[in-house]
């Protein structure tokens, strides 16, 4: 039974991948890229789009899709498709294409930055492009209760579609330290962030204004982008109960029960 299900999943994933490959070829084949900063040749051209070898844990990962390139001097190389298409497009493109198929899609991650308001740090945050706009919407989190949030608007075109906010403590690898995590797309296929498996951050000292952002690295765009999610605004260190304020672009919701 398991092998039959696995074969069906692979077949569906391959069909989607072939359609996606055709769309990317139509969009990218023949596109030229300026190479004047890299040597004697003026430009390079996209000559092919390659998906990963058929495997249920590879074929849907945008990180493994490649463009073949050739410059005027005949030099050949491969590079990721994210060098030609912004990650803000790639994330929803692959997530929507493989929706409903139990394969691992590459998801964005949240990182926590300290947005302290003093002059030097504040100026640095603004220069980097971090912009958190408080909504006044507060969610409560503790060791037993998580909060689930999502972007407001059309989720089919969003970089991310849901996130879990959690607080944990008394874990062997961290001792009694009070920590929090923001797990992006927690409810999607192939995502498994359970207690102790998250990227954790210190949950004490709310005055340090620790804020979770999705970082979109500088690729096609002019600079890194930071998509704000939530900020830790209060913590009771005795009970482990914390409060997060959501960015104005984010709302809380009650998710369906996630299958084990």
C-alpha positions in Angstrom: 0.0 0.0 0.0 2.8 2.4 1.0 4.7 1.9 -2.3 1.6 2.4 -4.3 0.9 5.7 -2.6 4.5 6.8 -3.0 4.4 6.0 -6.7 1.2 8.0 -7.1 2.7 11.0 -5.3 5.8 10.8 -7.5 3.8 10.6 -10.7 1.7 13.6 -9.7 4.7 15.6 -8.7 6.5 14.8 -11.9 3.5 15.9 -14.0 3.4 19.2 -12.1 7.2 19.6 -12.4 7.1 19.1 -16.2 4.4 21.7 -16.6 6.3 24.1 -14.4 9.5 23.5 -16.3 7.7 24.3 -19.6 6.4 27.6 -18.1 9.8 28.6 -16.9 11.4 27.7 -20.2 8.8 30.0 -22.0 9.7 32.8 -19.6 13.5 32.4 -19.3 14.9 30.7 -22.4 17.0 33.1 -24.4 17.0 35.8 -21.7 20.2 37.7 -21.6 22.1 38.8 -18.4 24.6 41.6 -18.3 28.1 40.2 -17.7 30.2 43.3 -18.1 31.2 43.4 -14.5 32.4 39.8 -14.6 34.9 39.7 -17.5 35.4 40.4 -21.2 31.9 39.2 -22.3 29.0 41.7 -22.3 26.2 39.2 -21.7 25.2 35.6 -21.0 22.1 33.8 -22.2 19.8 31.2 -20.6 20.0 28.0 -22.6 18.0 25.6 -20.5 15.9 24.9 -17.3 16.6 21.8 -15.3 14.5 20.3 -12.5 16.0 18.0 -9.9 16.1 14.2 -10.4 12.7 12.6 -9.6 12.4 12.2 -5.9 9.6 13.1 -3.6 11.9 15.2 -1.4 13.7 17.0 -4.2 11.5 17.7 -7.2 9.4 20.4 -5.6 12.3 22.3 -4.0 12.9 25.5 -5.9 16.4 25.7 -4.4 17.4 22.7 -6.6 16.1 24.0 -9.9 18.8 25.4 -12.2 19.3 27.5 -15.3 22.1 26.6 -17.7 23.9 29.7 -18.9 26.4 30.4 -21.7 28.2 33.7 -22.3 29.6 35.1 -25.5 33.0 33.5 -24.9 31.5 30.1 -24.7 31.7 29.6 -21.0 29.0 27.4 -19.5 27.7 27.2 -16.0 24.6 26.6 -13.9 22.8 28.9 -11.5 19.7 28.9 -9.4 16.4 30.2 -10.9 16.3 32.7 -8.1 19.1 34.6 -9.9 16.5 35.5 -12.6 13.2 35.4 -10.8 12.6 37.1 -7.4 12.0 34.8 -4.4 8.8 36.8 -3.8 7.5 35.2 -7.0 9.2 31.8 -6.6 7.7 31.0 -3.2 4.1 31.3 -4.2 4.8 29.8 -7.7 6.1 26.5 -6.3 3.7 26.4 -3.4 0.7 26.8 -5.6 2.0 24.4 -8.3 2.5 21.5 -5.9 -0.5 22.3 -3.6 -2.1 19.1 -2.4 0.8 16.9 -3.2 2.8 15.5 -0.3 6.2 16.7 -1.4 8.7 19.1 0.2 8.4 22.6 -1.1 11.0 25.2 -0.1 9.5 27.6 2.4 10.7 31.0 3.7 12.0 31.2 7.3 11.5 33.8 10.0 14.4 35.5 11.7 14.2 37.7 14.8 15.9 41.1 15.0 16.0 43.5 17.9 14.3 46.8 16.9 15.4 48.8 19.9 14.4 52.4 19.4 17.7 54.1 20.4 19.2 56.2 17.6 22.1 54.1 16.4 20.1 50.8 16.2 17.0 52.5 14.9 18.9 54.2 12.1 20.5 50.8 11.2 17.1 49.0 11.1 15.6 51.7 8.8 18.6 51.5 6.5 18.2 47.7 6.3 14.6 48.1 5.4 12.9 46.7 8.5 9.5 48.2 9.0 7.2 46.9 11.7 3.9 48.7 12.0 2.0 47.7 15.1 -1.7 46.8 14.7 -2.8 46.7 18.3 -3.8 43.1 17.8 -2.3 40.9 20.6 -2.0 37.2 20.7 -1.3 35.3 23.9 1.2 32.4 23.9 2.6 30.1 26.6 4.1 26.6 26.9 0.7 24.9 26.3 -0.9 27.3 23.8 0.5 28.5 20.5 -0.8 31.3 18.3 -1.4 31.0 14.5 -1.2 34.0 12.2 -1.3 34.7 8.5 -1.0 37.6 6.0 -4.1 39.6 5.3 -5.1 39.5 1.7 -4.7 37.0 -1.2 -2.8 34.0 0.1 -2.2 32.5 -3.3 0.2 35.4 -4.1 1.7 35.8 -0.7 5.3 34.8 0.2 4.1 33.0 3.3 0.6 31.6 4.2 0.7 30.9 7.9 3.0 30.9 11.0 3.1 29.4 14.5 4.2 31.6 17.4 5.3 29.5 20.4 7.1 29.8 23.7 9.1 26.8 25.2 11.2 26.3 28.3 12.9 23.5 30.3 14.3 21.7 27.3 17.4 19.6 27.9 19.5 21.3 25.2 18.6 24.8 26.5 18.2 24.3 30.2 15.5 26.5 31.9 15.9 29.4 29.4 12.6 30.9 28.2 12.6 30.9 24.4 10.2 31.7 21.6 10.0 30.7 17.9 8.1 31.8 14.8 7.7 28.8 12.5 6.6 29.9 9.0 4.2 27.8 7.0 3.9 25.5 9.9 0.6 23.9 8.6 1.9 23.1 5.1 3.1 19.7 3.7 6.6 18.7 4.7 7.0 21.2 7.5 7.7 19.7 10.9 8.7 22.1 13.7 7.8 20.5 17.0 9.0 21.3 20.5 12.8 21.6 20.5 13.1 21.5 16.7 12.6 25.2 16.1 15.0 28.1 15.6 14.7 29.6 19.1 15.2 33.2 20.4 15.5 34.6 23.9 12.0 35.5 25.2 13.1 37.7 28.0 13.5 41.5 28.1 10.6 42.7 25.9 12.2 46.2 25.9 14.7 44.9 23.3 11.7 44.7 20.9 12.5 41.4 19.4 10.6 41.2 16.1 10.1 38.3 13.7 10.6 39.0 10.0 10.8 36.9 6.9 14.1 37.8 5.2 14.1 37.7 1.4 17.8 37.8 0.5 19.0 40.2 -2.1 18.8 38.4 -5.5 17.0 39.9 -8.4 15.8 42.8 -6.4 17.9 45.9 -5.4 18.3 44.9 -1.7 17.1 42.5 1.0 13.4 42.6 1.9 12.0 42.2 5.4 8.4 41.1 5.8 7.2 41.7 9.4 5.1 39.2 11.3 5.0 39.8 15.1 6.8 41.5 18.0 7.3 40.2 21.6 5.8 42.9 23.7 5.4 41.3 27.1 6.5 38.2 29.0 5.8 36.8 32.5 9.0 35.0 33.3 7.4 33.2 36.2 4.6 31.6 34.2 6.1 31.6 30.7 3.1 33.5 29.3 3.9 36.0 26.6 2.1 38.5 24.4 2.9 39.2 20.7 1.7 42.2 18.8 1.0 41.5 15.1 2.1 43.7 12.3 -0.7 45.6 10.6 -0.4 43.2 7.6 -1.0 40.1 9.8 -4.0 38.5 11.4 -4.6 35.7 13.9 -6.7 32.7 12.9 -7.8 29.3 14.2 -6.2 26.6 12.0 -7.6 23.1 11.2 -6.1 20.3 13.2 -2.7 19.4 11.7 -2.3 15.7 10.9 0.4 13.9 12.9 
